[in-house]
Amino acid sequence: MTNLMKAFPASPTDQVTLANWRTGPFNKWAFHHVREIVASADIPNDPGSVWALDEKPRDLTDLQIELDQTETVALQAVLEETVTDGFVVMYQGAVVYETYANELTPHAPHILMSVSKSMLGLLAGILADKGVLIVDNLASDYVPELEATAYKGATVRHLLDMRAGVAFDEDYDTTSGPIIEYRKSTNWNPPGPGETASDLRSFLQTLTDGDGPHEGRFHYVSPNTDLLAWIIERASGRRYADLMSELLWQPLGAERSAYITVDRLGAPRAAGGMCVTARDLARVGQLMVQNGRRGSNQIVPEAWVQDIATQGSRDAWEAGSFAPDFPEYPIRYRSKWYILEGEAPVIFAMGIHGQHLFVDQKNRIVIAKMSSQPRPLEPEREMLLMKTVKAIQDHLISG
């Protein structure tokens, strides 16, 4: 962190701006100060109904993770290698390990990046259960403006499962093209010199080229999730942030209010802009362990949680672009969640720069991880984390 944003004003070399906030080292400060850089909408919690978490501490700092048959590394070294800001482990309903770095505190919201998509996946299930959202309906039934785009013929389910045949290259390292225009439209990048500010809903209407049939391969397109937020707002007549607060965040018993970034017209960046504390992210994981229930209150329909756990196409995943980054891992994708198959399946959410939530329902294990890795995608670090999750599971189960 050194002197980032320390002086008043900070020197140009230490200044975090809209142009650099997602790059290292500036993201170490920015990722838990996002609302100071990008416009946002509050997602209030209910201070009178906080879900108190039991604590049964275990020192996992020196837990050894097996890299191969001859080499191991301690958990602390893994956390440092993956630039971890916040890390919470729950086992059988209690917090057993928790640590913070890079000036993140237990009370500061940190950006979730694409773990935000999984939060939308839960909200969609709640609205589907209420009959507000029909997942087999066409997206254009809710947003007729899509009739002139590549989304014509796509259903809500196609968007939820990332199986819409829309041409969009999710290349985080490119310096030009549609993804840059997308970032500008969401207010995550500044407009170029002389450019007129755009907005997210207008950008979505520019996606007119297809690249295959709907319900084809797994095709990761972040704008699909932002479109779902637009659909949710149209279907309900309510702001996305208000629905997230009323239907998930408050019933969940979140300890702190969350927030989500918005564009210049108030459209939420549902694909990546939600910011929450590490403990509240762990509460979401525990809610999944409990099949969507907190006490006597069924918050997310049990059938929806189980649909996530058991459905999703392996064939679609294997045909998609993410499969090569997870060699030998049997994965499916359903309703904005990944599912790692196995004797104890792991439902997980994943975002760039190292954001993760892992849920082992069978063994009642939750791992929430927030990071500020300098590059968006680093497959070697992802593989290291997958091994770490397995080591933590084995350690906790063995007692």
GUTIMAR-761171 format. One record per residue: x, y, z of N, C-alpha, C in turn; residue in one letter. Coordinates in steps of 0.001 Angstrom, whole numbers, plus 500000, padded with zeros to 6 digits. Layout:
# residues N
XYZXYZXYZA
...
# end
This chain:
# residues 399
500832498798500000500000500000500000500871501259500000M
501978501218500682502908502355500801502148503655501061T
502241504620500100501659505942500337500408506213499505N
499779505175498991498597505392498161497549506216498901L
497177507315498310496117508204498808496378508690500234M
497666508825500606497982509201501982498020510708502192K
498539511459501231498675512899501402497390513610500974A
497362514935501141496127515684500904496394516919500047F
496444516786498722496147515561497976497368514650497856P
497116513408497473498207512479497226499008512938496017A
500276512592495995501108512933494844500591512192493616S
500873512687492421500378512022491198500723510537491140P
501885510148491657502278508739491594501509507872492585T
500891508486493584500142507741494598498640507962494494D
498205508618493435496801508966493288496038507826492606Q
494964507380493240494083506374492636492993507099491873V
492821506749490611491884507456489743490995506455488989T
490022507002488280489156506154487462489944505461486362L
491070506031485989491879505443484913492776504314485382A
493104504249486696494069503233487135493570502336488261N
492327502503488700491893501886489949491847500359489928W
491823499752488750491772498293488679493138497663488401R
494192498464488370495530497942488108496371498011489378T
497336497077489486498220497100490637499263498201490501G
499690498798491616499269498515492997498054499304493454P
497498500128492548496420501027492947495183500285493436F
494963499063492909493768498314493314493815497877494771N
495007497850495380495082497461496790494339498451497683K
494278499680497250493492500696497950492078500778497373W
492008500768496047490735501020495369489680499972495654A
490078498705495774489087497641495865488272497684497155F
488728498422498158487859498615499321487546500099499562H
487661500893498460487214502286498469486490502606497159H
485818501637496586485270501777495236484306502946495133V
483452503147496136482445504203496036483059505597496062R
484345505702496387485029506984496316485545507272494912E
485406506295494017485910506422492654484775506355491637I
483824505435491865482726505186490938481406505458491662V
480451506050490953479121506269491529478523504937491965A
477727504948493036477196503693493558475805503889494145S
475119502782494317473807502745494970473913501877496208A
473365502332497314473461501618498574472537500400498574D
472977499342499251472178498135499474472103497960500988I
471132498597501643471110498620503108470905497247503726P
471547497055504878471280495886505703470197496251506715N
469856495328507580468918495578508672469693495447509973D
470120496568510584470938496482511806470258495753512950P
468927495675512911468199495007513985468063493509513807G
468594492988512697468435491551512420469722490957511872S
470852491277512507472143490783512045472308489310512428V
472776488517511484473028487097511715474333486976512495W
474235486730513788475425486584514630476125485277514286A
477409485363514023478184484181513651478937483630514860L
478795482343515088479598481696516123481062481702515692D
481949481649516674483380481602516379484036480459517143E
484728479613516386485484478509516971486856478497516307K
487733479421516738488994479658516020489898478428515938P
490504478269514777491574477305514555492698478033513845R
493912477721514199495051478359513541495419477560512294D
495007478086511146495295477413509879496507478007509174L
497166478959509817498255479696509167499312478783508562T
499670477740509282500741476848508824500225475585508143D
498918475542507854498377474398507123499133474225505811L
499577472991505543500388472726504356499513472334503168Q
499757473009502060499058472714500807500035471986499899I
499624470834499417500492470014498564500457470531497141E
501601470985496656501703471474495282501902470337494297L
502726469390494697502933468175493915503382467100494905D
503914466022494409504277464909495287505483465209496172Q
506197466294495877507428466564496645507436467921497333T
506489468791497022506558470163497522505237470588498161E
505329471239499305504163471810499968504445473276500286T
503369474008500579503494475414500931502460475727502004V
502779476615502928501867476957504009500755477876503510A
499597477792504173498450478619503800498820480098503789L
499563480549504790499942481960504842500691482388503592Q
501549481529503098502302481841501882501377481907500668A
500355481038500649499377481068499551498611482384499571V
498199482806500758497443484055500870498284485241500402L
499554485213500737500432486290500291500659486228498780E
500845485020498259501081484846496825499884485305496005E
498688485094496521497466485461495800496940486829496228T
497771487612496880497483489007497248496116489106497933V
495940488317498964494663488223499656494460489415500579T
493291490048500463492926491170501325492091490707502515D
491166489782502274490315489249503331490044487783503093G
490034486992504168489887485537504039489125485039505256F
487978484420505018487136483906506098486787482453505792V
487010481580506770486658480167506649485619479838507713V
484511479205507284483484478735508211483375477219508119M
483121476610509262482956475153509314481835474836510293Y
480842474112509794479693473720510605479062474917511304Q
478939476017510546478208477186511022479002478187511833G
480290477958512048481104478860512860482318479340512079A
482753480563512364483982481089511784485162480431512487V
485998479759511706487147479084512308488471479770511978V
488473480594510939489719481278510569489363482551509823Y
490099483621510122489810484913509512491082485759509537E
491403486379508417492598487211508370492421488302507319T
493103489437507537492983490593506632494365491179506351Y
494489491831505194495747492461504800495437493667503916A
496487494390503528496362495542502635495349496576503133N
495282496718504469494443497708505143492943497433505037E
492552496282504503491137495904504574490804495552506021L
489604495912506464489144495581507811487885494733507718T
487484494082508817486252493280508782485006494100508455P
485089495421508590483907496261508418483868497005507088H
484889496831506251484976497566504995484499496711503826A
483535497190503047483136496458501846484253496427500807P
484391495293500149485422495060499125484697494639497851H
485186495061496707484503494727495463484551493229495204I
483439492695494700483322491266494415483688490915492986L
483810491915492113483955491635490688482859490633490280M
483206489559489589482153488697489037481456487798490051S
481906487798491295481091487150492333479756487886492449V
479723489134491986478469489891491916477429489152491073S
477882488469490030476963487721489174476220486662489978K
476931486008490884476321484952491683475289485522492654S
475500486765493110474494487418493947473228487658493137M
473396488066491877472227488194491007471550486852490811L
472340485783490695471752484458490512470822484077491648G
471148484488492872470267484200494010469027485081493973L
469208486360493649468059487257493556467093486794492467L
467637486327491352466789485824490270465938484653490748A
466521483776491562465763482646492086464632483071492990G
464872484085493801463818484610494680462679485180493846I
463028485955492824462004486580491978461265485548491129L
461975484502490706461314483433489953460280482725490822A
460628482499492079459705481849493007458467482692493251D
458625484007493181457493484918493394456673485135492121K
457137484567491015456425484733489762456700486049489066G
457653486823489588458004488106488972458854487891487729V
459701486890487769460619486581486680460351485160486200L
460089484998484910459858483682484315461097483307483513I
461838482313483982463151482058483395463077481502481975V
461952480932481603461825480417480238461296481456479258D
460961482639479759460533483719478873461709484269478079N
461399484863476933462415485544476161462859486804476889L
464139487106476767464637488361477344463897489549476749A
463564489459475480462872490563474808461423490715475263S
460865489723475947459531489899476532459562491007477581D
460707491155478243460850492170479282461470493457478740Y
462393493300477796463094494453477224462943494375475700V
461860494923475159461616494820473710462733495427472861P
463517496328473441464623496923472707465607495880472203E
465566494675472761466507493617472372466153492954471048L
464973493224470526464562492600469271465520492917468131E
466203494038468221467124494442467156468568494073467471A
468784493190468444470137492819468853470350491317468718T
471565490877469023471878489443468995471166488682470107A
470572489388471051469832488733472126468437488292471691Y
468036488636470503466735488196470015466672486672470049K
465646486126470672465485484685470775466109484074472008G
466904484839472743467528484320473967466546484394475126A
466562483386475971465693483371477149466458483860478374T
465718484107479431466331484455480708467265483324481157V
466846482093480961467696480946481333469014480947480568R
468979481275479278470217481345478502471176482367479101H
470641483495479543471478484532480148472020484071481491L
471189483410482280471621482925483585472760481916483470L
472719481094482440473702480020482288474836480367481327D
474931481629480905475971482063479965475956481202478697M
474757481040478126474646480258476900473883481033475827R
474049482357475848473474483200474800474503483349473674A
474047483218472439474952483280471289475227484704470857G
475918485444471704476218486854471458477716487017471267V
478120487730470243479538487949469984480068489016470936A
480990488611471800481634489548472736482885488871473258F
484016489531473096485299488964473506485666489510474877D
485584488663475905485874489066477281487388489032477512E
488089489895476806489551489978476912489893491145477832D
490275490829479063490495491876480053491767492685479803Y
492657492178478986493928492862478765493945493719477507D
492889493669476717492883494452475487492772495943475800T
493215496747474877493160498204475062492186498886474109T
491454498085473345490477498658472419489375497629472165S
488301498081471534487227497171471184486033497276472100G
485055496386471899483794496468472644483938496422474159P
484894495648474687484991495567476148485420496909476748I
486191497682476019486579499008476494485361499937476469I
484569499858475404483353500668475333482373500251476427E
482350498968476709481514498452477805481928499073479136Y
483220499080479413483702499643480672483375501133480765R
483520501839479671483171503263479675481681503447479961K
480858502594479372479410502733479553478987502483480988S
479760501663481716479413501347483103480000502341484091T
480769503312483573481416504321484413482651503770485110N
483201502649484607484418502064485183485682502603484511W
485558503135483315486663503773482604486239505190482249N
487165506140482249486793507487481822486597507536480311P
485715508423479823485590508597478364486902509096477790P
487148508761476530488335509269475865488205510751475566G
489299511384475173489255512817474852488193513128473796P
487309514039474118486276514445473175485094513508473063G
485117512379473788484017511412473708482841511848474569E
481646511554474097480440511777474876480219510588475800T
479890510850477046479671509770478007478540508865477540A
478759507553477669477771506559477276477013506078478512S
476197505054478337475507504427479467475317502952479155D
475096502160480193475095500708480064473958500195479190L
472752500706479395471614500173478632471751500484477141R
472319501642476827472569501952475412473617501018474834S
474653500735475626475683499821475137475104498444474829F
474253497922475697473684496592475487472966496499474148L
472402497598473690471677497599472419472604497637471208Q
473920497793471450474881497766470342475384496357470042T
475027495379470878475504494005470680474594493305469678L
474881493510468426474000493029467354474533491807466623T
475765491412466894476363490271466179476281489007467031D
475835487930466408475816486636467075477077485852466785G
477327484806467600478483483950467313478127482484467520D
476862482173467353476409480795467515474982480770468026G
474427479583468167473042479482468625472920479761470113P
471763480232470526471464480272471945471345478826472447H
471712478626473706471757477298474337472851476427473723E
473901477090473245475055476367472738476095476197473829G
477327476501473507478418476330474461478331477355475593R
479053477095476677479243478088477731480071479225477146F
479506480413477122480163481570476507480066482735477483H
481180483020478146481193483987479246481141485414478702Y
480016486073478935479789487440478462479231488246479633V
480049489084480226479598489843481393478347490679481124S
478217491331479952476998492109479715475700491305479854P
475758489966479698474552489162479923473969489417481301N
474836489560482298474367489728483670473815491128483884T
474440492127483278473899493481483360472532493546482678D
472390492800481586471090492733480924470053492092481840L
470448491071482570469517490448483523469064491445484585L
469959492314485032469558493326485999468521494267485393A
468708494621484120467731495454483422466386494722483332W
466438493440482996465215492627482927464522492587484286I
465299492391485346464737492335486697464054493651487054I
464680494762486694464070496061486991462790496273486183E
462807495860484924461606495982484098460491495070484624R
460841493858484987459824492894485430459185493310486750A
459980493895487620459510494227488969459056495668489121S
459541496545488240459271497965488409460030498563489582G
461114497903489996461895498339491167463362498458490797R
464088499293491552465530499404491376466200498113491854R
467226497714491124467941496479491446468509496517492857Y
469139497626493240469751497723494567468704497592495663A
467518498154495438466456498055496436465967496620496586D
465825495926495462465413494520495510466456493659496208L
467732493890495897468803493120496524468777493319498040M
468540494548498465468465494843499895467266494171500543S
466103494350499941464845493880500542464721492364500546E
465173491726499466464906490297499301466076489390499691L
467293489939499732468438489097500088469246489676501246L
469689490922501128470669491432502077470107491592503488W
468886492127503583468289492276504908467849490943505506Q
467123490104504781466756488794505342467970487935505697P
469053488072504923470279487324505197470847487642506575L
470604488864507044471202489292508309472607489819508127G
472840490478506972474161491062506721474510492043507834A
475768492026508214476223492888509307476422494329508853E
476720494511507571476982495833507024476185496040505736R
475866497281505434475272497580504139476284497271503040S
475777496819501922476590496634500725476323497816499796A
476986497829498651476651498822497627477058498269496272Y
476557498908495214476852498449493863477114499651492982I
478102499555492104478402500670491224477295500834490192T
477094502072489747476062502386488757476651503286487675V
476017503277486521476459504155485439475859505551485638D
476032506426484688475600507808484862474089507962484891R
473358506917484463471895506944484511471338506023485592L
472209505491486438471762504678487561471640503198487300G
472050502728486114471986501292485828473052500562486628A
472712499483487328473678498784488179474637497918487386P
475884497877487834476872496961487234476741495618487944R
475653494907487639475373493627488296476417492575487977A
477148492767486883478156491782486480479412491838487328A
479634492954488066480900493018488785481021494079489850G
480004494894490050480167496080490878479677496004492305G
479273494832492793478781494749494164479948494699495142M
479819495438496239480876495529497248480305495162498611C
480940494191499290480445493675500568481641493359501462V
481379493132502729482455492708503620482721491213503455T
483897490797503880484260489381503775483329488521504625A
482997489003505803482103488226506674480702488099506071R
480223489161505451478900489074504838478914488161503621D
480027488131502905480140487169501805480109485751502366L
480764485535503495480722484212504132479302483870504575A
478545484868505014477138484618505374476338484127504168R
476619484691502991475953484205501784476304482736501562V
477577482395501750477989480996501608477280480092502597G
477141480546503840476452479748504846474981479598504500Q
474394480621503906473012480516503453472880479420502401L
473873479302501525473860478230500529474022476869501199M
474890476781502209475038475532502967473689475094503511V
472898476067503959471605475793504593470463475819503586Q
470800475586502312469799475488501244468876476699501180N
469480477883501390468732479121501238467952479549502458G
468110478840503556467310479112504754468158479710505865R
467605480715506528468178481247507768467132481081508857R
467395480197509783466400479904510809465136479369510176G
464015479996510490462727479563509925462386480289508630S
463266481156508172462994481984507001463673481409505764N
462879480972504797463418480486503527463656481695502640Q
464895482126502511465211483356501787465346483084500293I
466230482163499927466355481704498549465642480359498471V
464758480158497504464025478887497436464965477685497443P
464645476692498262465490475497498341465615474829496981E
464527474801496230464575474164494914465553474887493986A
465679476200494135466621476963493308468063476631493678W
468345476558494972469688476213495422470062474811494949V
469116473895495058469399472531494621469523472424493107Q
468798473266492388468948473308490940470363473758490571D
470881474745491299472263475176491086473223474017491359I
472989473314492443473901472251492871473899471051491928A
472795470812491243472663469556490495472539469724488983T
472266470933488512472017471129487086473174471893486428Q
473021472158485145474079472781484360474717471748483455G
475096472160482267475587471231481245477104471088481265S
477584469864481532479023469598481428479491469766479989R
478676469332479040479062469439477629479240470898477233D
478331471752477688478444473179477374479716473762477979A
480034473358479216481256473827479864482495473379479089W
482556472111478747483727471567478066483940472221476703E
482849472670476082482962473315474771483300474795474888A
483273475334476112483506476753476321484971477096476522G
485243478387476642486621478871476676487273478761478044S
486508478534479115487098478457480452487675477082480778F
487168476042480118487566474675480461489082474463480425A
489814475005479443491266474787479428491990475364480647P
491392476355481309492026476940482490491829476086483743D
490951475089483649490683474203484787490858472744484351F
492049472385483904492262471022483402491988469984484478P
491301468959484086491005467810484953489993468134486059E
489380469314485990488341469644486966486971469511486301Y
486121468607486798484782468440486224483841469538486719P
483582470505485876482838471704486281481587471870485430I
480545472393486057479324472836485381479056474292485778R
478130474937485077477766476319485391476251476435485369Y
475692477022486432474236477131486519473846478386487298R
473037479209486699472465480383487375473530481260488019S
474625481456487291475724482342487715476632481725488776K
476556480419488997477435479719489935478154478597489199W
479386478331489620480151477187489130479950476021490092Y
479972474807489560479836473610490388480968472661490042I
481808472378491032482877471397490887482334470058491366L
482194469123490457481610467831490792482573466996491638E
482020466041492380482840465164493199482027464562494318G
482682463792495180481997463172496306481365464230497204E
482078465340497379481538466504498089481592467677497114A
480554467860496294480583468921495280480806470292495916P
481508471142495195481764472496495664481066473470494718V
480145474238495266479505475318494530480372476559494754I
480758477235493676481616478392493913481325479544492970F
481692480734493459481601481974492691483011482499492507A
483251483173491380484622483551491045484626484884490322M
485575485751490690485712487034490030487168487363489760G
487400488229488794488764488587488427489490489267489585I
490789489263489486491697489807490505491630489030491823H
491011487817491803491100486934492955489958486976493949G
488714487166493462487552487151494368486891485764494280Q
486561485183495442486013483825495442485079483582496623H
484125482708496396483304482142497470483115480665497159L
483543479794498092483432478346497920482457477798498957F
481581476886498516480556476313499397480539474795499238V
480864474103500302480773472646500364479577472329501254D
478429472062500616477204471820501389477306470561502241Q
477882469505501675477922468225502377478675468334503701K
479815468996503687480643469096504888480495470430505614N
479596471274505110479264472552505735480505473434505892R
481198473604504772482398474435504730482166475618503793I
482574476804504238482476478028503439483834478720503460V
484309479140502302485555479890502209485300481135501371I
485467482306501984485306483581501285486673484232501154A
487002484660499955488332485222499698488215486487498853K
488831487556499320488876488817498587490338489182498359M
490648489647497163492050489853496795492213491093495939S
493469491480495751493787492583494838494972492177493970S
494819491015493322495859490553492411496038491579491294Q
497260491809490873497498492888489906496898492652488531P
496804491389488110496245491088486785494868490451486938R
493987490670485969492628490130486087492581488606486190P
493252487915485264493214486458485231494625485897485343L
494812484997486314496102484355486503495861482874486799E
495786482059485729495429480645485886496271479886486908P
497560480188487006498400479472487963497950479743489397E
497569480979489675497072481301491008495712480649491253R
494902480533490210493605479853490358493819478384490722E
494765477745490058495038476342490354495583476182491771M
496428477110492197496943477080493562495800477212494559L
494844478070494261493714478253495169492831477014495213L
492617476369494075491800475156494066492437474075494941M
493758473959494889494453473001495758494328473401497222K
494340474710497474494206475209498840492841474897499413T
491816475087498613490451474763499055490345473290499426V
490919472425498583490890470984498873491630470665500173K
492773471322500382493544471077501622492768471520502848A
492074472635502748491272473114503892490113472155504153I
489464471720503075488389470737503256488907469495503985Q
489977468929503483490519467698504075490901467916505543D
491501469040505834491950469328507199490764469452508145H
489746470174507743488594470376508623487811469088508811L
487651468329507759486885467084507843487594466059508737I
488925466050508648489688465066509418489753465429510902S
489365466672511214489338467080512628490646467581513140G
# end
